[in-house]
């Protein structure tokens, strides 16, 4: 994991600055409905709220966690991730009501809580519980710092998304790295499925206008929200279904 982080760090430094396109806030589906501007991109954030609340509710019931965690403290990074998803619902909805760089900060900051927390999840479950728990606040702070760095530079007229992109890339790759490390629980393949939904979310985001052009029913960005929320749901599904690995043959 450290080697991948160093590799991404070196690549980030060597690449030229990546400015945010001026057209970033011009989403394909800007239709209002029921008095809500950009209805699809705003209301689709409800999916994040549902998953976030559902996850926090599950983690708040110790009697249901006996088969989920060997050490109940391991729920902390997951709780931070679900809390980040809940905040993303509010931050992203706030942004999409009137897209601007100032509002975009509140869209991206909650997502970095999720990114940092997922890295802590893998460290906690695959390397060391103590290390993962101690690193959790630092990983979240580093991830959030990538957004603050971008916005600070944006205010000075030279915004640079390299650090923020590196944080996203690393947190996604960590899900695949987890598959290579010795698991303590069943259902390890679920991390690959979560990565798949994240990948779909990025594809939908890139194809925002192309998707909306086919029938003008739903946009790629709205689908991005739904795919990303589904990734969060799949994490919850994994937690509800998994068991500690008692031997090497546990699936």
PyMOL commands that set and color helices and strands:
alter all, ss='L'
color gray80, all
select helices_A, chain A and resi 2-14+39-43+46-59+62-64+72-97+101-126+129-155+162-180+190-206+208-213+220-241
alter helices_A, ss='H'
color red, helices_A
deselect
rebuild
show_as cartoon
